[in-house]
Each structure stands twice: as structure tokens, then as C-alpha cells.
Amino acid sequence: MKEHELESYLHAQIPASKALKMGVTSCSQQKVELSAPLEPNINHKNTAFGGSLSVIAILAGWSLVYMRLNGVHNEIVIQESAMTYLKPAHGPFTATSFYKDSTDWSTFHRAFARRGRGRINVSSDILCGDEVVATFQGTYVAFNKEFTAHGA
């Protein structure tokens, strides 16, 4: 899947991504980077609204799981999330999602293949320029709809 395809999908399926004017900067099975301008996400302090930072971090993590499961008829939901705000974002910002531990993916894949569902931890760094302004940890659960439809 190319960047513009993922962006179109997110804008169509998750309207908040379009409202944030979020763009997909890069996407692969190893890393996803989303970006957003400050203006539609500005708060009363002329910095990025914390909720916008959280949404883009959650979407980056969700997109990374989606990229890893490309081609599998699945449903992905966030189960848990934690956001740490380090500094205000005074301009455009990006969220880069990645797996901290590659063994997590192996465990996820085995569970997904065996039971039709799996759980994975994903991290994101939110940057404004070259500075990390927030960090995100999320747990996502994916369900294979075809597996579930066959009564397994």
C-alpha cells in the first residue's frame, strides 16, 4: 500500500484524520509516519492541542498494525493507550510508530494465525521539528473476520 492509498483510506474511514488535515508521510510494515499542520490543531495557547497529538499517535499505531496485516480481512481496535506530553508543539508535528520489540510481532502473528486474534504493543514518538514533544504506547487488538466467520 502506498502513502496516498493509506491516507485516502484513513480520511474515508476515520473522519477525525481528515479534520486534523493529517497526511501520511511514509508507510511500511516496519514504520508509519503521519503528519499534521498546527493551524487546524491549535489550542488556546497557540500550540498543538493535546487531543490532536493523541489522535495522530493512535492513528499512526493503528496504521502500522494495518500495514502488517495488509490483505487479511481484519478488524483492528485500540485496547489501551498511554500518552506522555514532554513539551508543547509550536508548529507542524509528526507521529512515527514502530515496534519496540520485534518478538512482539512474532507472538502476535502466532496468536492471530491460531486463534484469529492477536494483541500487539506499538510505540509512537511525536515530533515538532527535530524535538520529541510526546511519546505514546498503545496496545492494539486485531480480529481476523474470516477466521471468526467460520466459527473458530
N, CA and C of each residue as an Amber inpcrd file, in Angstrom:
protein
   456
   0.8480000  -1.1780000   0.0000000   0.0000000   0.0000000   0.0000000
   0.8910000   1.2370000   0.0000000   0.5220000   2.1790000  -0.8070000
   1.2650000   3.4430000  -0.9220000   0.7010000   4.4760000   0.0610000
   1.5030000   5.5210000   0.2770000   1.1290000   6.5710000   1.2260000
  -0.2280000   7.1830000   0.9040000  -0.4510000   7.5300000  -0.3660000
  -1.7140000   8.1890000  -0.7270000  -2.9120000   7.2480000  -0.5420000
  -2.7070000   5.9450000  -0.7050000  -3.7980000   4.9850000  -0.5020000
  -4.1700000   4.8880000   0.9770000  -3.1680000   4.8170000   1.8300000
  -3.4370000   4.7670000   3.2690000  -4.1050000   6.0620000   3.7280000
  -3.6170000   7.1860000   3.2390000  -4.2070000   8.4780000   3.6130000
  -5.6720000   8.5500000   3.1960000  -5.9810000   8.1520000   1.9730000
  -7.3730000   8.1570000   1.4960000  -8.2450000   7.2400000   2.3410000
  -7.7130000   6.0690000   2.6740000  -8.4540000   5.1150000   3.4960000
  -8.7560000   5.7130000   4.8740000  -7.7440000   6.2910000   5.5050000
  -7.9440000   6.8880000   6.8310000  -8.9420000   8.0370000   6.7810000
  -8.8330000   8.8950000   5.7770000  -9.7620000  10.0260000   5.6630000
 -11.1990000   9.5470000   5.4620000 -11.3720000   8.4540000   4.7080000
 -12.7130000   7.9280000   4.4540000 -13.2810000   7.1900000   5.6650000
 -12.4520000   6.4340000   6.3580000 -12.9230000   5.5770000   7.4450000
 -12.8770000   6.2390000   8.8250000 -11.9670000   7.1820000   8.9980000
 -11.7990000   7.8380000  10.2970000 -11.8110000   9.3480000  10.0550000
 -12.9970000   9.9600000  10.0530000 -13.1320000  11.3720000   9.6930000
 -12.2500000  12.3240000  10.5000000 -11.9060000  11.9780000  11.7250000
 -11.0370000  12.8510000  12.5260000  -9.7010000  13.0720000  11.8270000
  -9.2190000  12.0730000  11.0930000  -7.9330000  12.2230000  10.3970000
  -8.0070000  13.3250000   9.3430000  -9.1420000  13.4220000   8.6940000
  -9.3240000  14.4750000   7.6820000  -9.4650000  15.8400000   8.3520000
 -10.1930000  15.8910000   9.4600000 -10.3740000  17.1530000  10.1860000
  -9.0430000  17.6960000  10.7000000  -8.1290000  16.8010000  11.0870000
  -6.8010000  17.2120000  11.5510000  -5.8960000  17.6330000  10.3950000
  -6.3590000  17.3900000   9.1580000  -5.5540000  17.5990000   7.9430000
  -4.2890000  16.7380000   7.9930000  -4.4760000  15.5250000   8.5320000
  -3.3890000  14.5740000   8.6740000  -2.9840000  14.0190000   7.3110000
  -1.6820000  13.8810000   7.1270000  -1.1450000  13.2790000   5.9180000
  -0.2660000  12.0970000   6.2700000  -0.1230000  11.1730000   5.3270000
   0.7730000  10.0320000   5.5140000   2.0910000  10.3810000   4.8460000
   3.1310000  10.5380000   5.6350000   4.4620000  10.8910000   5.1330000
   5.1830000   9.6650000   4.6080000   5.0830000   8.5530000   5.3540000
   5.6730000   7.2870000   4.9050000   4.9430000   6.1410000   5.5820000
   4.9250000   4.9880000   4.9000000   4.2950000   3.8120000   5.4890000
   4.9560000   2.5450000   4.9660000   5.2150000   1.6490000   5.8980000
   5.7650000   0.3370000   5.5700000   5.3430000  -0.6130000   6.6850000
   5.7580000  -1.8520000   6.5970000   5.4360000  -2.8110000   7.6500000
   6.3070000  -2.6160000   8.8890000   7.3310000  -1.7910000   8.8040000
   8.2150000  -1.5400000   9.9430000   7.9530000  -0.2080000  10.6420000
   7.4120000   0.7640000   9.8930000   7.2710000   2.1140000  10.4460000
   6.2040000   2.8780000   9.6680000   5.4420000   3.6810000  10.3850000
   4.4670000   4.5790000   9.7610000   4.6960000   5.9670000  10.3250000
   4.7210000   6.9670000   9.4360000   4.8560000   8.3530000   9.8730000
   3.6920000   9.1620000   9.3210000   2.9650000   9.8100000  10.2320000
   1.8540000  10.6900000   9.8840000   2.2280000  12.1080000  10.2790000
   1.6840000  13.0810000   9.5740000   1.9890000  14.4800000   9.8830000
   0.7070000  15.3040000   9.8830000   0.7730000  16.4340000  10.5620000
  -0.3700000  17.3490000  10.5990000   0.1380000  18.7700000  10.8160000
  -0.5400000  19.7500000  10.2050000  -0.1640000  21.1500000  10.4240000
  -0.7040000  21.6430000  11.7680000  -0.1480000  22.7220000  12.2360000
  -0.5780000  23.2760000  13.5200000  -1.9730000  23.8990000  13.4460000
  -2.2460000  24.6850000  12.3990000  -3.4480000  25.5250000  12.3780000
  -4.7580000  24.8080000  12.7200000  -5.1120000  23.6710000  12.0940000
  -6.3970000  23.0560000  12.4680000  -6.3450000  22.3280000  13.8160000
  -5.1750000  22.2880000  14.4170000  -4.9770000  21.5600000  15.6740000
  -4.5470000  22.4660000  16.8240000  -4.7050000  23.7640000  16.6330000
  -4.1910000  24.7440000  17.5940000  -5.1130000  24.8540000  18.8160000
  -4.5170000  25.1290000  19.9610000  -5.2990000  25.3410000  21.1780000
  -5.2280000  26.8140000  21.5970000  -5.7480000  27.1170000  22.7590000
  -5.7940000  28.4950000  23.2620000  -4.4120000  29.0480000  23.6230000
  -3.3860000  28.2060000  23.6520000  -2.0090000  28.6380000  23.9550000
  -1.1630000  28.7560000  22.6870000  -1.8220000  28.6540000  21.5230000
  -1.1430000  28.7050000  20.2210000  -0.1370000  27.5740000  20.0440000
  -0.4360000  26.4340000  20.6650000   0.3530000  25.2170000  20.4700000
  -0.6100000  24.1150000  20.0380000  -0.0670000  22.9620000  19.6820000
  -0.9230000  21.8540000  19.2510000  -1.7620000  21.3460000  20.4210000
  -3.0250000  21.1370000  20.1570000  -3.9600000  20.5930000  21.1340000
  -3.5360000  19.1670000  21.4890000  -3.4900000  18.8540000  22.7750000
  -3.0830000  17.5240000  23.2220000  -3.9300000  16.4130000  22.6360000
  -5.2160000  16.6710000  22.4590000  -6.0990000  15.6710000  21.8570000
  -5.7070000  15.3540000  20.4250000  -5.2700000  16.3700000  19.6820000
  -4.8110000  16.1470000  18.3050000  -3.5470000  15.3020000  18.2860000
  -2.6280000  15.5800000  19.2190000  -1.4060000  14.7780000  19.3060000
  -1.7540000  13.3270000  19.6170000  -2.7030000  13.1350000  20.5130000
  -3.1310000  11.7890000  20.8770000  -3.7690000  11.0690000  19.6880000
  -4.6490000  11.7510000  18.9740000  -5.3130000  11.1390000  17.8190000
  -4.2990000  10.7150000  16.7650000  -3.3450000  11.5790000  16.4390000
  -2.3780000  11.2360000  15.3970000  -1.4700000  10.0840000  15.8530000
  -1.1590000  10.0250000  17.1480000  -0.3530000   8.9160000  17.6700000
  -1.1260000   7.6000000  17.5900000  -2.3910000   7.6280000  17.9890000
  -3.2310000   6.4260000  17.9210000  -3.3750000   5.9680000  16.4740000
  -3.6130000   6.9130000  15.5590000  -3.7520000   6.5600000  14.1420000
  -2.4560000   6.0140000  13.5520000  -1.3210000   6.5430000  13.9700000
  -0.0410000   6.0250000  13.4730000   0.1430000   4.5800000  13.9270000
  -0.1620000   4.2960000  15.1860000  -0.0680000   2.9220000  15.6800000
  -1.0410000   1.9940000  14.9820000  -2.2740000   2.4440000  14.8340000
  -3.2930000   1.6560000  14.1430000  -2.8410000   1.3650000  12.7120000
  -2.2970000   2.3780000  12.0520000  -1.8500000   2.2230000  10.6630000
  -0.7070000   1.2260000  10.5450000   0.1740000   1.2070000  11.5260000
   1.2840000   0.2540000  11.4930000   0.7610000  -1.1780000  11.5820000
  -0.1840000  -1.4300000  12.4730000  -0.7810000  -2.7680000  12.5680000
  -1.4970000  -3.0940000  11.2620000  -2.2200000  -2.1450000  10.7190000
  -2.9270000  -2.3200000   9.4450000  -1.9540000  -2.6840000   8.3230000
  -0.8320000  -2.0020000   8.2700000   0.1710000  -2.2950000   7.2380000
   0.7130000  -3.7150000   7.3970000   0.9310000  -4.1540000   8.6220000
   1.4520000  -5.5080000   8.8570000   0.4430000  -6.5810000   8.4610000
  -0.8490000  -6.2690000   8.5140000  -1.8970000  -7.2400000   8.1980000
  -2.4860000  -7.0330000   6.8090000  -1.8180000  -6.2760000   5.9800000
  -2.3300000  -5.9550000   4.6460000  -2.7960000  -7.2220000   3.9290000
  -4.0110000  -7.1790000   3.4280000  -4.5460000  -8.3030000   2.6850000
  -5.3580000  -9.2780000   3.5200000  -5.3090000  -9.1490000   4.8330000
  -6.0940000 -10.0210000   5.7040000  -7.3620000  -9.2740000   6.1000000
  -8.4920000  -9.9460000   5.9580000  -9.7870000  -9.3450000   6.3030000
  -9.8590000  -9.2360000   7.8240000  -9.5900000  -8.0520000   8.3630000
  -9.4580000  -7.9140000   9.8060000 -10.1220000  -6.6590000  10.3450000
 -10.2220000  -6.6530000  11.6480000 -10.7260000  -5.5050000  12.3990000
  -9.6560000  -5.1710000  13.4330000  -9.2440000  -3.9190000  13.5030000
  -8.2070000  -3.5040000  14.4500000  -8.8050000  -2.4590000  15.3820000
  -8.6130000  -2.6610000  16.6720000  -9.0960000  -1.6990000  17.6650000
  -7.9820000  -1.4190000  18.6690000  -8.0400000  -0.2590000  19.2750000
  -7.0850000   0.0460000  20.3420000  -7.6950000  -0.4270000  21.6560000
  -6.8740000  -1.0990000  22.4590000  -7.3380000  -1.6160000  23.7410000
  -6.8850000  -0.7290000  24.8990000  -5.6350000  -0.2940000  24.8500000
  -5.0820000   0.5660000  25.8960000  -4.1750000   1.6000000  25.2540000
  -4.0720000   2.7610000  25.8980000  -3.1210000   3.7580000  25.4110000
  -2.6170000   4.6040000  26.5670000  -1.3960000   5.0730000  26.3950000
  -0.7880000   5.9840000  27.3680000   0.0110000   7.0180000  26.5940000
  -0.1850000   8.2680000  26.9430000   0.4740000   9.3690000  26.2580000
   1.2350000  10.1860000  27.2970000   2.4710000  10.5120000  26.9830000
   3.2680000  11.3730000  27.8490000   3.6170000  12.6270000  27.0620000
   3.2000000  13.7760000  27.5580000   3.4600000  15.0510000  26.9020000
   4.7150000  15.6570000  27.5200000   5.7230000  15.8950000  26.6970000
   7.0160000  16.3690000  27.1840000   7.2070000  17.8690000  27.0090000
   6.7610000  18.3940000  25.8620000   6.9270000  19.8170000  25.5280000
   5.7630000  20.2380000  24.6410000   5.4630000  21.5230000  24.5910000
   4.4400000  21.9780000  23.6500000   4.9460000  21.9030000  22.2120000
   4.0350000  21.6370000  21.3010000   4.3600000  21.6350000  19.8710000
   3.9330000  22.9860000  19.3130000   4.9010000  23.7750000  18.8580000
   4.6390000  25.1300000  18.3690000   4.4950000  25.2050000  16.8540000
   4.4600000  24.0660000  16.1910000   4.3640000  24.0520000  14.7360000
   3.8360000  22.7180000  14.2570000   3.9900000  22.4510000  12.9610000
   3.5480000  21.1630000  12.4210000   4.2040000  20.0210000  13.2030000
   3.5180000  18.8930000  13.2590000   4.0380000  17.7700000  14.0400000
   3.8640000  16.4580000  13.2870000   4.6640000  15.4810000  13.6810000
   4.6030000  14.1500000  13.0750000   4.5060000  13.1080000  14.1850000
   3.9000000  11.9900000  13.8480000   3.8720000  10.8260000  14.7400000
   4.4890000   9.6710000  13.9770000   5.5320000   9.0880000  14.5510000
   6.1980000   7.9460000  13.9380000   5.9760000   6.7370000  14.8260000
   5.3160000   5.7120000  14.2730000   5.0230000   4.4950000  15.0240000
   5.9790000   3.3900000  14.6480000   6.2960000   2.5680000  15.6450000
   7.2520000   1.4800000  15.4520000   7.0200000   0.4300000  16.5350000
   7.5860000  -0.7570000  16.3210000   7.5460000  -1.8150000  17.3260000
   8.8180000  -1.7300000  18.1380000   8.6980000  -1.6380000  19.4420000
   9.8960000  -1.5860000  20.2920000  10.5890000  -2.9360000  20.3500000
   9.8180000  -4.0100000  20.2730000  10.3680000  -5.3530000  20.4190000
   9.8740000  -6.2200000  19.2670000  10.7860000  -6.6740000  18.4180000
  10.3910000  -7.4560000  17.2460000   9.7770000  -8.7980000  17.6310000
  10.0740000  -9.3180000  18.8160000   9.4610000 -10.5790000  19.2300000
   7.9640000 -10.4040000  19.4800000   7.5260000  -9.1790000  19.7940000
   6.0960000  -8.9180000  19.9540000   5.3350000  -9.2730000  18.6860000
   5.9040000  -8.9260000  17.5340000   5.2310000  -9.2210000  16.2760000
   5.1240000 -10.7260000  16.0630000   6.1610000 -11.4880000  16.3740000
   6.1220000 -12.9470000  16.2200000   5.0270000 -13.5520000  17.0930000
   4.9430000 -13.0990000  18.3230000   3.9110000 -13.5800000  19.2440000
   2.5270000 -13.2180000  18.7210000   2.3780000 -11.9790000  18.2690000
   1.1110000 -11.5160000  17.7010000   0.7090000 -12.3770000  16.5100000
   1.6390000 -12.5950000  15.6030000   1.3520000 -13.3460000  14.3760000
   0.9170000 -14.7830000  14.6980000   1.5860000 -15.4300000  15.6370000
   1.2130000 -16.7980000  16.0210000  -0.2070000 -16.8280000  16.5900000
  -0.5120000 -15.9070000  17.4760000  -1.8530000 -15.8550000  18.0710000
  -2.9050000 -15.5430000  17.0130000  -2.5850000 -14.6290000  16.1190000
  -3.5210000 -14.2390000  15.0630000  -3.8140000 -15.4330000  14.1560000
  -2.7820000 -16.1970000  13.8030000  -2.9480000 -17.3630000  12.9310000
  -3.7030000 -18.4870000  13.6530000  -3.4230000 -18.6940000  14.9220000
  -4.0010000 -19.8090000  15.6720000  -5.4290000 -19.5250000  16.1420000
  -5.6740000 -18.3380000  16.6710000  -6.9650000 -18.0350000  17.2940000
  -7.8060000 -17.0170000  16.5260000  -7.2350000 -16.4410000  15.4780000
  -7.9820000 -15.4420000  14.7260000  -7.9760000 -14.0680000  15.3660000
  -7.1440000 -13.8940000  16.3840000  -6.9980000 -12.5780000  17.0110000
  -5.6210000 -12.5080000  17.6690000  -5.1280000 -11.2930000  17.7770000
  -3.8300000 -11.0930000  18.3990000  -3.7460000  -9.7070000  18.9990000
  -2.8080000  -9.5600000  19.9170000  -2.6060000  -8.2890000  20.6310000
  -1.1510000  -7.8760000  20.4350000  -0.9380000  -6.5840000  20.1580000
   0.4210000  -6.0830000  19.9040000   0.6010000  -4.7120000  20.5470000
   1.7780000  -4.4760000  21.0920000   2.1340000  -3.1680000  21.6500000
   2.8830000  -2.3650000  20.5970000   2.4870000  -1.1250000  20.4440000
   3.0930000  -0.2300000  19.4610000   3.4590000   1.0720000  20.1670000
   4.5840000   1.6430000  19.7870000   5.0280000   2.9240000  20.3420000
   5.0490000   3.9770000  19.2440000   4.8880000   5.2180000  19.6350000
   4.9970000   6.3390000  18.7030000   5.7520000   7.4710000  19.3760000
   6.5750000   8.1370000  18.6040000   7.1920000   9.3910000  19.0270000
   6.5120000  10.5060000  18.2530000   6.1290000  11.5620000  18.9390000
   5.5290000  12.7190000  18.2940000   6.5740000  13.8150000  18.3080000
   6.9040000  14.2920000  17.1170000   7.9460000  15.3060000  16.9730000
   7.3810000  16.5930000  16.4090000   7.9570000  17.6870000  16.8580000
   7.7280000  19.0020000  16.2730000   9.1170000  19.4650000  15.8600000
   9.3580000  19.5400000  14.5680000  10.7180000  19.7650000  14.0970000
  11.5480000  18.5470000  14.4440000  12.6860000  18.7690000  15.0820000
  13.5630000  17.6650000  15.4830000  13.3800000  17.2540000  16.9390000
  12.4310000  17.8730000  17.6350000  12.2490000  17.6090000  19.0630000
  11.0910000  16.6540000  19.3230000  11.3270000  15.6670000  20.1790000
  10.2500000  14.7870000  20.6300000   9.4200000  15.5810000  21.6380000
   8.1410000  15.7780000  21.3210000   7.2640000  16.5520000  22.2020000
   6.3170000  15.6590000  23.0010000   6.1700000  14.4100000  22.5680000
   5.3080000  13.4690000  23.2860000   5.6830000  12.0480000  22.8820000
   5.3540000  11.1170000  23.7570000   5.5330000   9.7000000  23.4450000
   4.2180000   8.9850000  23.7050000   4.0160000   7.9020000  22.9900000
   2.7660000   7.1530000  23.0470000   3.0750000   5.6660000  23.1110000
   2.3160000   4.9610000  23.9200000   2.3540000   3.4960000  23.9700000
   0.9120000   3.0300000  23.8150000   0.6860000   2.1090000  22.9070000
  -0.6660000   1.6020000  22.7110000  -0.6850000   0.1010000  22.5300000
  -1.7580000  -0.5120000  22.9840000  -1.9930000  -1.9300000  22.7470000
  -3.1730000  -2.0340000  21.7970000  -2.9490000  -2.7120000  20.6920000
  -3.9680000  -2.8990000  19.6670000  -4.3490000  -4.3720000  19.6100000
  -5.6140000  -4.6250000  19.3270000  -6.0990000  -5.9860000  19.1480000
  -6.6430000  -6.0780000  17.7300000  -6.2420000  -7.1350000  17.0290000
  -6.7320000  -7.3720000  15.6700000  -7.5150000  -8.6750000  15.6600000
  -8.6400000  -8.6590000  14.9590000  -9.5010000  -9.8260000  14.8060000
  -9.5670000 -10.1740000  13.3260000  -9.3310000 -11.4160000  13.0010000
  -9.4700000 -11.8810000  11.6250000 -10.9410000 -12.2040000  11.4080000
 -11.6450000 -11.3790000  10.6530000 -13.0840000 -11.5520000  10.4520000
 -13.4030000 -12.8600000   9.7420000 -12.5650000 -13.2820000   8.8070000
 -12.8070000 -14.5380000   8.0940000 -12.6700000 -15.7250000   9.0430000
 -11.7050000 -15.6780000   9.9250000 -11.4920000 -16.7430000  10.9080000
 -12.7150000 -16.8570000  11.8060000 -13.1850000 -15.7160000  12.3040000
 -14.3380000 -15.6680000  13.1920000 -15.6100000 -16.1010000  12.4650000
 -15.7500000 -15.7390000  11.1910000 -16.9380000 -16.0750000  10.4080000
 -17.0810000 -17.5820000  10.1970000 -15.9760000 -18.3090000  10.2470000
 -16.0180000 -19.7560000  10.0440000 -16.2040000 -20.5220000  11.3440000
 -16.5540000 -19.8120000  12.4060000 -16.8860000 -20.4600000  13.6640000
 -15.7120000 -20.9000000  14.5060000 -14.5310000 -20.4440000  14.2210000
 -13.3650000 -20.8590000  15.0070000 -13.2830000 -20.0840000  16.2950000
